[in-house]
Amino acid sequence: MKRYAIAIIGALGIAVSGAAFAGEDGHHGAVHWGYEGEGAPFLWGSLKEEFATCGEGKRQSPIDISSVIVTELPAIQVDYKATPLEILNNGHAVQVNYGAGSRMTVGGKTYELLQFHFHAPSEHTIGGKYYPMVAHLVHKAGDGSLGVIGVMMKEGAENALIKTLWDHLPAEAGQKESVADVSINAADLLPSDGTYFNYSGSLTTPPCTEGVNWMVLAAPVSVSAEQIKQYTDVLSGTNRPVQPLNGRIIRLSN
């Protein structure tokens, strides 16, 4: 499966260097923010003092992943448990809240899974190209630092987990569905290939806090055209534009 991820990278024209291949969650503030008009992303930094990093930060997300260094990176180890479904529409994204006890460990550091949510189209681009959707799995470590796994979503076969979620998709902002007799497991959202891009970035929504450990998986998962439409009929254009790299290095696991 790793060859599949590398094929994607090559097809998208990403420049690579280094070792050989062989070898957000934001919260609503008092000031409205959004993706267009007076609350558009380029204005976030001026909307509220707490949002200043959105405009002044030098390590912001998302970014375009176009030039990477291939190197040894620790594998992402996930230990996700099934959790009762709690899905909400917060007006900016559809978010699935996760029960305690599910974790990710990478490089000897353990993070607890808090929630995952969706954007359409994707926020990060790979080789300048967007995917129709993306899922962001947001984790928090004991020291308060955040680690986010990005899962790109391409049009293809129907996705079983997404079908379960969309059966309870909240259509209105502020609406939440808690379904005690339906359990989901975030592990079902991940591709079998764990190859990933890694860099230091930020939350992609206000307050745009920096120091986020980003792990964007190279291999996408499939969702059907109908599943994409179901989501975009509720929320679309909910992606922050890509931000300057400012000299940061993007690493790709080999």
Sequence and secondary structure as in RCSB ss.txt:
>XXXX:A:sequence
MKRYAIAIIGALGIAVSGAAFAGEDGHHGAVHWGYEGEGAPFLWGSLKEEFATCGEGKRQSPIDISSVIVTELPA
IQVDYKATPLEILNNGHAVQVNYGAGSRMTVGGKTYELLQFHFHAPSEHTIGGKYYPMVAHLVHKAGDGSLGVIG
VMMKEGAENALIKTLWDHLPAEAGQKESVADVSINAADLLPSDGTYFNYSGSLTTPPCTEGVNWMVLAAPVSVSA
EQIKQYTDVLSGTNRPVQPLNGRIIRLSN
>XXXX:A:secstr
 HHHHHHHHHHTT EEEES S        SS   SSGGG GGGHHHH GGGHHHHH SS S  EE EEEEE    
 EEE   EEEEEEE SS EEEE  TT EEEETTEEEEEEEEEEESS SSEETTB  SEEEEEEEEETTS EEEEE
EEEEESS  HHHHHHHTT   STT EEEEEEEEE GGGGS S   EEEEEEE SSTT  EEEEEEEESS EEE H
HHHHHHHTT  S        TT   EEE 
